[in-house]
């Protein structure tokens, strides 16, 4: 389906080809809503063919960005591009265009790897038909599918028999196409997916579902003209796992995770949900720590130091007041040297999770998430009914079930339609608010806009009646007065302010300034429209509330409230959606330097173009979900961040790390690598590690760009990048390092010298090691209960050790006397005698 590779000077490889019903007649048998569409399985086949040629055999992930349609002429040009491999990974894209003069359309993005994880063999597929499974009648499957918009011709009607056992579906597939050009013919592979619907592997709503993402695709053999199929549930919405075998039961192909998404005919020109993520609370097996924490209430002073301090922050109160109280406690606790080895747990109840009863408490989660980014490993979040410490960063506990937050992709269903009422937009004087206001008019046909801002500055929007009104959104009475007689049908709250500072520099006043624009304004808008028939209430939040951006504790806190508030409102029947926006290539995001952009890209975050952001806005309102995070992510960069141990846990569900690497470290720590080296080589290794991490923070390609003696201040470091470097060095060294590290050691050479001294292997004298072992022996004797025979055996062994220690081959006089005393001594007397002899206490 694709031709030979063309190697580009950049290191990328490009494969080109043309698909048409003339060259590939079976394509005419796959239509959706009356249009010929290349099946997602064919995109997988194209990528696997390219992967085989570049030596990256595993399809780690493939996201279908837009359907690849054949157009009116029944043909299309395709281009598969594999980026130059980096650390065994290569990004891959598929583009298409009807003709030479047409622009290329991005159809799919993905990631190829060299990971050789064992092929998942299913024992069930070796014995056929599957035992103890109920066969399902599939006679009406293809006519029913055609009526719903999925029109399969003879080449794709390969489903022969289907069985079901519990939640697992089995199928037998056969095709008459004798082609051997494919490991698995795309039509045969696609027919295997038909068993998902025919066997009820996923709940059916009668709509059209198409493959959206393939994860962990491995090929083990050739299928020929038949398949045995096993389909089981996988983690995620509308997601299954597939294992394919040939008619003899030999492994052919496995898909770790296949996600399907509903597609409405009106949307079929392109799928816009590739930037949309939701917050899933995934079950995690983690036990509470054995040690009970010391518990204080929010507002109390610090008690005497303890290993774990838990702050009960469940008492009701305004979000701003509670956040200010917690800020003061965090600042005191973090700077007090008596607590440096301790953990702090902040407990809420009902602030986050699938059901929210205390959205004000969610502001504490945002604040603490930023504290976690600035001080990794020290602060924990717990939303539970009991005071207990779980050794993971963030957990929700309900009825004994522990859940952790993970981002997952969310599907689009039906877009929101704005009617003829008044749409209120706040923040329209800003870049994003202005884009949204014009978009509502130009795309959604809104004809009456009411723009609220503190200044009341006029904003020009063609094609609509626009009124700009000066209003302090934090003043509830003022908002109510402005909206009282307005026929408001939708609200878009895009206003907000920044007042960034690291946690140590935040003040209650800086919290309040951000909260007035976000928290107070949102509550006032909801109250003022409580008697209106709203079609949509959209709150512009930020991904900072989910990730806890360093240096944005107040902003993260305010936006985390908006996210939880939307969940609460939707449960009460208000059509609220909080959009936790990632980076835009506009507004504040548009002012980022090239270095800042490169640093964010290496972390896996890309800026949304205005066009992408507006498309994500439309798609997000069609999810029917209270919280949606529109983000542009780079899967290859996320994979590299995961391997470096720098991937935020929130993104763990989006990166398919090899199973073997999940439970084991990626390699020796920096300190372990120093073992056996000369002092000079140790110094060079540590300096190289420091320069590498400085380069990563500043967006340089390698540590060679970082002069060892040049001051960090001259290299462009500020308080935020200083924290970033400290966190990276903590991950590399395993040491606990202060946030003032860059200021205490002003250049790479000084910092490396300090780290080398702390990392050098400690030389322990034999006598010190022996005494440590005797301490362990003493502890073992104290905790062991023995009968007379066992005591005699231990006594004889101790007597022999004494003889060897004195070098006589037999116990000396003092040893004999000691042996006699040991024979009749009580436990406590035995310890005293041993202590006198060996010099331990």
C-alpha positions in Angstrom: 0.0 0.0 0.0 3.1 2.2 0.4 6.2 2.3 -1.8 9.9 2.2 -1.0 11.4 4.6 1.6 12.8 8.0 0.6 15.5 9.0 3.1 15.5 12.7 3.8 18.6 14.7 4.9 16.8 15.3 8.3 17.0 11.5 9.0 13.2 11.1 8.4 11.9 8.4 6.0 9.0 9.1 3.7 6.8 6.4 2.1 4.4 7.4 -0.7 1.7 5.6 -2.5 -1.8 5.9 -4.0 -4.9 4.2 -2.9 -7.9 3.7 -5.3 -10.7 1.3 -6.0 -8.8 0.4 -9.2 -5.5 -0.6 -7.5 -7.2 -1.9 -4.3 -10.8 -3.1 -5.4 -11.7 -4.2 -1.9 -11.8 -0.5 -0.8 -15.1 0.0 -2.6 -16.7 -2.4 0.0 -16.1 -0.1 2.9 -18.4 2.9 3.1 -19.5 5.1 6.0 -22.5 7.4 5.7 -22.3 6.9 1.9 -18.7 7.8 1.5 -15.8 5.4 0.7 -13.5 5.4 3.6 -10.1 3.6 4.0 -10.6 1.5 7.2 -8.4 2.2 10.2 -7.0 -1.3 9.8 -5.5 -0.3 6.5 -3.8 2.7 8.2 -2.3 0.2 10.7 -1.1 -2.0 7.8 0.6 1.0 6.1 2.4 2.0 9.3 3.5 -1.6 10.0 4.9 -1.9 6.5 6.9 1.3 7.0 7.9 0.2 10.5 9.3 -3.1 9.1 11.6 -1.2 6.7 13.0 1.3 9.3 13.6 -1.3 12.0 11.0 -0.2 14.5 8.6 -3.2 14.5 6.2 -2.3 17.2 3.3 0.1 16.7 3.2 1.7 20.1 0.2 3.9 19.3 -1.7 5.2 16.3 -4.3 7.9 16.7 -6.8 8.4 13.9 -6.9 12.2 13.5 -9.3 12.3 10.5 -11.0 9.7 8.3 -9.0 8.9 5.1 -11.7 9.2 2.5 -11.3 8.3 -1.2 -13.3 11.2 -2.5 -15.4 11.5 -5.6 -12.7 10.0 -7.9 -12.2 6.9 -5.7 -8.5 7.6 -5.2 -6.1 9.4 -3.0 -2.4 10.0 -2.6 -0.9 8.9 0.8 2.3 9.7 2.5 3.7 7.9 5.6 6.5 9.7 7.4 8.7 8.1 10.1 10.8 10.6 12.0 14.4 9.9 12.6 14.5 7.3 15.5 15.6 8.7 18.9 16.4 6.2 21.7 14.5 3.4 19.9 11.4 5.5 19.2 10.2 7.2 16.1 7.1 9.4 15.5 5.0 8.4 12.5 2.3 10.3 10.6 -0.1 9.6 7.7 -1.1 12.3 5.3 -3.4 12.2 2.3 -4.6 14.4 -0.5 -6.9 13.8 -3.5 -4.6 15.5 -6.0 -1.3 17.3 -6.5 -2.8 20.7 -6.1 -4.7 19.9 -2.9 -3.3 20.5 0.6 -2.1 17.5 2.6 -4.6 16.3 5.4 -3.2 14.8 8.6 -5.0 11.4 9.0 -3.1 9.7 11.8 -0.2 10.2 14.2 1.6 7.6 16.2 4.8 6.2 17.6 6.9 3.2 16.6 9.3 1.5 19.0 11.9 -1.3 19.1 10.3 -2.7 22.3 10.3 -6.5 22.0 7.7 -7.4 24.7 6.6 -11.0 24.6 3.7 -11.7 22.3 0.5 -12.2 24.3 -0.6 -15.7 23.4 -4.1 -16.8 24.2 -4.5 -20.5 25.2 -8.2 -20.3 24.3 -7.5 -19.8 20.6 -5.7 -23.1 20.4 -8.8 -25.1 21.2 -11.7 -24.3 18.9 -14.6 -23.6 19.2 -14.1 -22.0 22.6 -15.3 -24.2 25.4 -18.2 -23.1 27.6 -19.0 -20.1 25.4 -22.5 -19.3 24.1 -22.8 -18.9 20.3 -24.5 -15.7 19.1 -26.8 -15.5 16.1 -25.3 -13.0 13.7 -27.5 -13.5 10.7 -28.8 -9.9 10.8 -25.6 -8.1 11.7 -24.6 -6.7 8.3 -28.0 -5.5 7.3 -28.3 -3.8 10.7 -24.9 -2.2 10.3 -25.8 -0.9 6.8 -29.0 0.7 8.2 -26.9 2.5 10.8 -24.4 3.9 8.2 -21.7 1.2 8.1 -21.9 -0.3 4.7 -19.8 -3.4 4.3 -19.5 -5.0 0.9 -18.6 -8.7 0.2 -14.8 -8.2 0.8 -15.5 -7.0 4.3 -18.3 -9.4 5.3 -15.9 -11.9 6.8 -17.7 -12.6 10.1 -18.7 -16.2 10.2 -19.4 -17.2 13.9 -19.4 -15.4 17.2 -19.4 -16.7 20.8 -19.5 -15.0 24.2 -18.2 -16.2 27.5 -18.7 -13.6 30.3 -17.3 -10.3 29.0 -15.0 -12.0 26.4 -16.1 -12.4 22.8 -14.7 -14.9 20.3 -15.1 -14.9 16.6 -14.3 -16.8 13.5 -13.3 -14.7 10.4 -12.8 -15.8 6.8 -12.2 -14.0 3.6 -12.1 -15.1 0.0 -9.2 -12.7 -1.0 -6.2 -14.9 -1.6 -3.7 -12.0 -1.4 -0.5 -12.7 0.6 0.8 -9.2 0.4 -0.2 -8.4 4.0 0.5 -10.0 7.3 -3.2 -9.5 8.0 -5.3 -8.3 5.1 -7.0 -5.0 6.1 -10.4 -6.3 5.2 -9.8 -9.5 7.3 -8.6 -7.4 10.2 -11.5 -5.0 9.9 -14.0 -8.0 9.9 -12.4 -9.1 13.2 -13.5 -5.8 14.7 -17.1 -6.4 13.6 -17.3 -9.0 16.4 -17.1 -6.1 18.9 -20.6 -5.0 17.8 -22.0 -8.4 16.9 -20.8 -10.0 20.2 -21.8 -7.0 22.4 -18.2 -6.5 23.6 -19.1 -2.8 24.1 -22.4 -1.2 25.0 -24.4 -0.2 21.9 -26.3 3.0 21.5 -27.1 2.3 17.8 -24.6 5.0 16.5 -21.6 4.6 14.3 -18.4 3.8 16.0 -15.0 3.8 14.2 -11.5 2.9 15.5 -9.9 5.9 17.1 -6.7 4.6 18.5 -4.6 1.4 18.3 -2.1 0.8 21.1 0.6 -1.9 21.4 0.2 -3.6 18.0 2.5 -6.6 17.5 2.7 -9.0 14.6 3.7 -12.6 15.1 2.7 -14.4 11.9 0.6 -14.4 8.8 -3.1 -14.9 8.8 -3.8 -16.2 5.3 -7.6 -16.1 4.7 -8.9 -16.9 8.2 -8.7 -15.8 11.8 -9.6 -16.8 15.3 -10.3 -13.8 17.4 -10.5 -13.1 21.1 -11.9 -9.7 22.3 -11.7 -8.8 26.0 -12.4 -5.5 27.9 -9.5 -3.1 28.3 -9.0 -0.1 30.5 -10.8 3.0 29.2 -14.1 4.0 27.7 -15.2 2.0 24.6 -11.9 0.1 24.7 -11.0 -3.6 24.0 -8.0 -5.8 23.7 -7.7 -8.1 20.7 -5.7 -11.3 20.1 -5.7 -12.8 16.6 -4.6 -16.3 15.6 -4.7 -18.3 12.3 -7.1 -21.2 11.8 -4.7 -23.6 13.5 -4.4 -21.4 16.6 -0.9 -20.0 15.8 -0.4 -16.3 17.0 -0.9 -13.7 14.3 -1.4 -10.2 15.7 -2.2 -8.6 19.1 -3.6 -5.2 19.9 -3.1 -4.2 23.6 -5.8 -1.6 23.4 -8.3 -0.5 20.7 -10.5 2.5 21.4 -13.6 3.2 19.3 -15.4 6.5 19.1 -18.9 7.4 18.0 -18.9 9.5 14.8 -22.0 11.4 13.6 -22.4 11.7 9.8 -22.3 15.5 10.1 -18.9 15.3 11.7 -17.5 12.9 9.2 -15.3 15.5 7.5 -12.9 15.3 10.4 -12.7 14.0 14.0 -11.9 16.9 16.4 -11.5 15.0 19.6 -7.8 14.2 19.4 -7.0 17.2 21.6 -9.6 16.3 24.3 -8.8 14.6 27.6 -10.9 13.9 30.6 -10.0 13.1 34.2 -10.5 9.4 35.1 -10.1 8.1 38.7 -8.4 4.8 38.1 -8.4 2.0 40.7 -4.9 1.4 42.1 -3.8 -1.3 44.4 -2.0 0.6 47.2 -2.0 -0.1 50.9 -2.0 2.6 53.6 1.2 3.1 55.5 1.3 1.2 58.8 2.3 4.3 60.9 -0.7 6.5 61.9 -0.2 10.1 61.1 -0.3 13.0 63.6 -3.5 14.9 62.8 -4.2 18.6 63.1 -7.0 20.8 61.8 -6.6 23.4 59.1 -5.8 26.6 61.0 -3.8 24.9 63.8 -0.2 25.5 64.4 2.5 23.0 63.7 2.8 20.3 66.5 6.1 18.5 67.5 7.8 17.0 64.5 6.5 13.6 63.3 7.2 11.3 60.3 3.7 12.0 58.9 1.6 15.1 59.6 -2.0 15.0 58.3 -4.0 18.2 57.9 -7.8 17.7 58.3 -9.0 20.3 55.8 -12.6 19.0 55.6 -14.2 21.9 57.5 -16.5 23.9 55.3 -15.6 27.5 54.3 -14.9 29.7 51.3 -12.3 28.5 48.9 -10.1 31.6 49.3 -10.1 31.5 53.1 -9.2 27.8 53.2 -6.5 28.2 50.6 -5.0 31.1 52.5 -4.9 29.1 55.7 -3.3 26.1 53.9 -0.8 28.4 52.2 0.5 29.7 55.6 0.8 26.1 57.0 2.7 24.9 53.9 5.1 27.8 54.0 5.9 27.2 57.7 6.2 23.4 57.3 8.4 23.6 54.2 11.0 25.9 55.8 11.2 24.3 59.2 14.3 22.1 59.3 12.7 19.9 62.0 10.2 18.7 59.4 12.7 18.1 56.5 12.4 14.3 56.6 8.6 14.2 57.1 5.6 14.0 54.8 2.6 16.3 54.9 -0.9 14.9 53.9 -3.8 17.3 53.2 -7.2 15.6 53.6 -10.4 16.7 52.0 -13.7 14.9 51.5 -15.8 15.4 48.4 -13.5 17.9 46.9 -12.6 15.7 43.9 -13.6 12.4 42.4 -16.6 11.2 40.4 -19.0 12.9 42.8 -18.2 16.4 44.2 -19.9 17.8 47.3 -17.2 20.3 48.4 -15.9 22.2 45.3 -14.3 24.8 47.5 -12.0 22.0 48.9 -10.8 21.4 45.3 -8.9 24.7 45.5 -6.7 23.1 48.1 -5.9 20.3 45.6 -4.8 22.9 43.1 -2.6 24.6 45.6 -1.0 21.4 46.8 -0.5 20.1 43.3 1.8 23.1 42.7 3.5 22.5 46.0 4.1 18.9 44.8 5.7 20.2 41.6 8.0 22.6 43.6 8.8 20.1 46.4 8.5 16.6 44.9 7.9 13.7 47.3 7.0 15.7 50.4 3.3 16.6 50.1 0.4 14.3 49.5 -3.3 14.7 48.7 -6.1 12.5 50.2 -9.8 12.8 49.6 -11.3 10.3 52.1 -13.5 9.9 55.1 -10.6 8.7 57.4 -7.2 10.1 58.5 -4.8 7.7 56.8 -1.6 8.0 54.8 -1.2 6.4 51.4 2.4 6.6 50.0 1.3 8.0 46.6 0.9 11.7 45.6 -2.9 11.9 45.1 -5.6 9.5 46.0 -9.4 9.4 46.4 -10.7 6.6 48.7 -14.4 5.5 48.7 -15.6 2.4 50.5 -12.0 1.1 50.8 -11.3 1.5 47.0 -8.3 3.6 46.2 -8.3 5.7 43.0 -5.7 7.9 41.4 -6.2 10.6 38.7 -5.2 9.8 35.1 -5.9 11.7 31.9 -7.8 9.7 29.3 -9.1 10.6 25.9 -12.8 11.5 25.7 -15.1 11.1 22.7 -17.4 13.7 21.1 -21.1 12.9 20.7 -23.4 15.8 19.6 -22.2 19.4 19.3 -24.0 22.1 21.4 -26.2 24.3 19.4 -26.6 27.9 20.4 -30.1 29.4 19.9 -31.3 33.0 19.5 -30.8 34.1 23.0 -28.1 36.3 24.5 -24.7 34.7 25.0 -22.6 36.2 27.8 -18.8 36.3 27.3 -16.4 37.4 30.0 -12.8 38.2 29.2 -13.6 39.1 25.6 -11.1 42.0 25.8 -8.3 39.4 26.1 -6.9 37.4 23.2 -8.7 34.1 23.8 -11.9 35.6 24.9 -11.9 37.7 21.7 -11.3 34.7 19.6 -14.2 32.8 21.2 -16.6 35.8 20.8 -15.9 36.0 17.1 -16.0 32.2 16.7 -19.4 32.1 18.4 -20.7 34.5 15.8 -18.9 33.3 12.7 -19.3 29.6 13.2 -22.2 29.1 15.6 -24.4 31.8 14.3 -24.8 33.7 17.6 -26.5 37.0 16.9 -26.5 38.7 20.3 -23.4 39.0 22.5 -23.2 40.6 25.9 -19.5 41.1 26.8 -18.7 41.8 30.5 -15.4 43.2 31.7 -14.1 45.5 34.4 -13.2 48.1 31.8 -16.3 47.7 29.5 -14.0 48.3 26.6 -15.7 47.8 23.2 -14.8 44.7 21.2 -15.6 44.7 17.5 -17.3 41.5 16.3 -18.9 41.6 12.8 -22.2 40.0 12.2 -23.8 40.3 15.6 -25.4 42.8 18.0 -22.6 43.3 20.5 -22.9 45.2 23.8 -19.9 45.7 26.1 -20.8 46.4 29.7 -18.4 47.4 32.5 -19.0 45.1 35.5 -16.9 43.9 38.4 -17.6 40.1 38.1 -16.5 39.6 41.7 -19.4 41.8 42.8 -22.4 39.5 43.0 -25.0 42.3 43.2 -23.5 44.0 40.1 -23.5 40.8 38.1 -27.1 40.1 39.1 -28.2 43.6 38.1 -26.6 43.4 34.7 -28.1 40.0 33.8 -31.5 40.3 35.6 -33.6 41.2 32.5 -31.4 39.5 29.8 -32.7 36.4 28.0 -29.3 34.6 28.6 -29.1 31.2 27.0 -25.3 30.6 27.3 -22.4 31.9 29.3 -18.7 31.6 28.5 -16.5 32.7 31.4 -13.1 33.3 29.8 -11.9 36.0 32.2 -8.9 35.5 34.5 -5.7 37.0 35.8 -2.2 35.7 36.5 0.0 36.6 39.5 2.7 34.0 39.4 5.1 33.2 42.2 6.7 30.2 43.8 4.9 28.9 46.9 7.4 30.6 49.3 6.5 34.0 47.8 2.8 33.7 47.6 0.6 35.8 49.9 -3.1 35.8 50.8 -3.5 39.0 48.7 -2.0 37.3 45.6 -4.4 34.4 46.2 -7.4 36.7 46.5 -6.6 38.6 43.3 -6.7 35.4 41.2 -9.7 34.0 43.1 -11.8 37.1 42.5 -11.4 36.8 38.7 -12.0 33.0 38.6 -13.8 31.7 41.7 -16.0 34.6 42.8 -16.9 35.5 39.2 -18.0 32.0 38.4 -20.2 31.7 41.5 -21.8 35.1 40.7 -22.5 34.2 37.1 -24.1 30.9 38.2 -26.2 32.7 40.8 -27.3 35.4 38.3 -28.4 32.8 35.7 -30.1 30.4 38.0 -33.5 31.3 36.6 -32.4 31.1 33.0 -32.7 28.2 30.6 -29.0 27.8 29.8 -27.8 25.6 26.9 -24.2 25.9 28.0 -22.2 27.3 30.9 -18.5 27.2 29.9 -15.8 27.9 32.4 -12.3 28.6 31.1 -10.0 26.7 33.4 -6.4 25.7 33.0 -4.4 22.5 32.9 -2.4 24.2 35.7 -5.1 23.1 38.1 -4.6 19.5 37.1 -0.8 19.4 36.8 -0.1 21.9 39.5 2.4 24.1 37.6 5.3 25.2 39.6 5.1 28.9 40.3 1.3 29.0 39.8 -0.1 27.8 43.1 -2.8 30.5 43.2 -3.8 30.0 39.6 -3.8 26.2 40.0 -6.0 26.5 43.1 -8.6 28.8 41.4 -8.8 26.6 38.3 -9.1 23.4 40.3 -12.1 25.0 42.0 -13.7 25.6 38.5 -13.1 22.0 37.5 -14.8 20.6 40.6 -17.5 23.3 40.5 -18.5 22.2 37.0 -18.8 18.6 38.1 -21.0 19.7 41.0 -23.2 21.9 38.7 -23.7 19.2 36.1 -24.9 16.9 38.8 -27.4 19.5 39.8 -28.7 19.8 36.2 -26.7 22.8 35.0 -25.0 22.1 31.6 -21.6 23.2 32.9 -18.3 22.4 31.2 -14.9 23.4 32.6 -12.2 23.6 29.9 -8.8 23.0 31.5 -6.9 24.5 28.6 -3.3 23.6 27.9 -0.9 25.9 26.1 -2.3 28.1 23.3 -0.1 29.6 20.6 -1.8 32.8 21.3 -2.3 35.2 24.2 0.2 34.4 27.0 1.3 31.2 25.1 2.1 33.3 22.0 4.7 35.3 24.0 6.9 32.3 24.9 10.5 32.3 23.7 11.9 29.6 21.5 13.8 28.2 24.4 10.6 28.0 26.5 8.7 26.3 23.7 11.5 23.7 23.1 11.6 23.0 26.8 7.8 22.4 26.9 8.0 20.3 23.7 10.6 18.0 25.3 8.1 17.6 28.2 5.5 16.5 25.7 3.4 19.6 25.5 2.7 21.4 22.3 0.9 24.7 21.8 -2.6 24.7 20.3 -2.9 26.9 17.2 -5.9 29.2 17.3 -7.6 26.9 14.7 -7.0 23.8 16.8 -8.1 25.6 20.0 -11.4 26.7 18.5 -12.0 23.2 17.0 -11.3 21.8 20.5 -13.8 24.3 22.0 -16.5 23.0 19.7 -15.7 19.4 20.3 -15.4 19.7 24.0 -19.0 21.1 24.3 -20.1 17.9 22.5 -18.6 15.5 25.0 -21.4 16.0 27.6 -18.6 16.0 30.2 -18.2 18.4 33.1 -14.4 18.5 32.9 -12.5 18.5 29.6 -8.8 19.2 29.2 -8.0 20.4 25.6 -4.3 19.6 25.2 -1.8 19.1 22.3 0.6 16.4 23.3 3.7 14.9 21.6 3.6 11.1 22.1 7.3 10.6 21.3 8.3 13.2 23.8 6.0 11.8 26.5 7.6 8.4 26.0 11.1 9.9 26.4 10.0 11.8 29.5 8.6 8.5 31.0 11.9 6.7 30.4 13.7 9.6 32.1 11.4 9.4 35.1 10.1 12.9 34.5 6.5 12.1 33.3 3.8 13.5 35.5 1.7 10.6 37.0 -1.4 12.3 35.5 -0.1 11.3 32.0 0.9 7.8 32.9 -2.2 6.3 31.3 -1.3 7.9 27.9 2.1 6.4 27.6 2.4 2.7 27.1 5.6 1.8 28.8 7.0 -1.7 28.4 5.7 -3.9 31.2 9.2 -5.0 32.1 10.2 -1.4 32.7 7.2 -0.4 34.9 8.4 -2.4 37.9 12.2 -1.9 37.6 14.4 1.2 37.4 15.6 2.3 34.0 19.3 1.9 35.1 21.7 2.6 37.9 21.5 5.8 39.8 24.2 8.4 39.3 25.6 7.5 42.7 25.9 3.8 41.7 27.7 4.8 38.5 30.4 6.5 40.5 31.3 3.2 42.3 34.7 2.0 41.2 35.7 5.2 39.4 38.7 7.4 40.3 37.9 10.7 42.0 38.7 12.6 38.7 36.4 10.3 36.7 33.6 10.7 39.3 33.9 14.5 39.1 33.7 14.4 35.3 30.6 12.1 35.3 28.7 14.3 37.8 29.6 17.5 35.9 28.4 15.9 32.6 25.1 15.0 34.4 24.6 18.5 35.7 25.3 20.1 32.3 22.9 17.6 30.6 20.1 18.6 33.0 20.9 22.3 32.7 20.7 21.9 28.9 17.3 20.2 29.2 15.9 23.0 31.3 17.1 25.7 29.0 16.1 23.8 25.8 19.6 23.1 24.5 20.4 19.9 22.5 23.2 18.8 24.8 25.3 19.6 27.9 28.1 20.8 25.6 26.1 24.1 25.2 26.5 24.8 29.0 29.8 26.3 30.1 30.8 24.8 33.4 32.0 28.1 34.9 29.3 30.4 33.6 26.9 31.7 36.2 23.3 30.3 36.1 22.0 33.8 36.3 23.9 34.6 33.0 22.5 31.5 31.4 18.9 32.8 31.9 17.8 31.0 35.1 15.0 32.3 37.2 13.2 31.0 40.2 11.0 28.7 38.1 13.8 27.2 36.0 15.8 26.8 39.2 13.1 24.6 40.6 12.9 22.6 37.4 16.6 21.9 37.5 16.5 21.0 41.2 13.7 18.5 40.5 15.5 17.0 37.5 18.7 16.5 39.6 16.7 14.9 42.4 15.4 12.4 39.9 18.9 11.7 38.6 20.7 11.5 41.9 18.0 10.3 44.4 19.1 13.1 46.8 16.9 15.5 48.6 17.9 18.9 47.4 16.8 22.4 48.5 14.9 24.8 46.2 17.8 27.3 46.6 20.3 24.9 45.0 21.0 27.1 42.0 21.5 30.1 44.2 23.7 28.3 46.7 26.0 26.9 43.9 26.0 29.5 41.1 27.4 27.5 38.2 27.5 24.0 36.9 31.1 23.3 38.1 30.3 24.4 41.7 27.0 22.5 41.7 28.7 19.4 40.4 31.4 19.5 43.0 28.8 19.7 45.7 26.8 16.8 44.3 29.9 14.7 43.8 30.9 15.0 47.4 27.4 13.9 48.5 27.3 11.0 46.0 30.8 9.5 46.5 30.5 5.9 47.8 31.1 5.9 51.5 34.0 3.7 52.6 33.1 1.7 55.7 35.9 0.2 57.8 35.6 -3.6 58.5 35.2 -3.0 62.2 32.3 -0.6 61.7 30.6 -3.1 59.3 31.1 -5.9 61.9 29.6 -3.8 64.7 26.6 -3.1 62.4 26.1 -6.8 61.9 26.3 -7.4 65.6 23.6 -4.8 66.2 21.4 -6.8 63.8 22.3 -10.0 65.7 21.3 -8.4 69.0 18.0 -7.3 67.6 17.3 -10.8 66.3 18.1 -12.4 69.7 15.9 -9.9 71.5 12.9 -10.7 69.3 13.3 -14.5 69.1 11.7 -17.0 71.6 13.6 -20.3 71.9 13.2 -23.5 73.9 16.2 -25.1 75.8 17.4 -27.2 72.9 17.4 -24.2 70.5 19.1 -22.0 73.1 21.8 -24.6 73.4 22.4 -24.6 69.7 22.6 -20.8 69.6 25.0 -20.8 72.6 27.3 -23.3 70.9 27.4 -21.2 67.8 28.2 -18.1 69.8 30.9 -19.9 71.6 32.5 -21.0 68.4 32.4 -17.4 67.1 34.1 -16.2 70.2 36.8 -18.8 69.7 37.4 -17.7 66.2 37.4 -14.0 67.2 40.2 -14.7 69.7 42.1 -16.6 67.1 42.7 -19.8 69.2 40.6 -22.3 67.5 39.0 -22.9 70.9 37.4 -20.6 73.4 39.8 -18.9 75.7 39.3 -18.8 79.4 37.1 -15.7 79.3 35.2 -17.4 76.4 34.6 -20.6 78.4 33.4 -18.6 81.3 31.1 -16.7 79.0 29.8 -19.9 77.4 29.0 -21.3 80.8 27.1 -18.1 81.7 25.3 -18.1 78.4 24.1 -21.6 79.0 22.1 -20.5 82.1 21.5 -16.8 81.3 18.2 -15.2 80.9 17.6 -13.2 77.6 18.5 -9.9 79.2 21.5 -11.4 80.9 22.6 -12.9 77.6 22.5 -9.5 75.9 24.5 -7.9 78.7 27.2 -10.6 78.5 27.5 -10.3 74.7 27.7 -6.6 75.0 30.6 -6.7 77.4 32.5 -9.2 75.2 32.0 -7.6 71.9 31.8 -4.0 72.9 28.2 -3.3 72.0 25.4 -1.9 74.0 
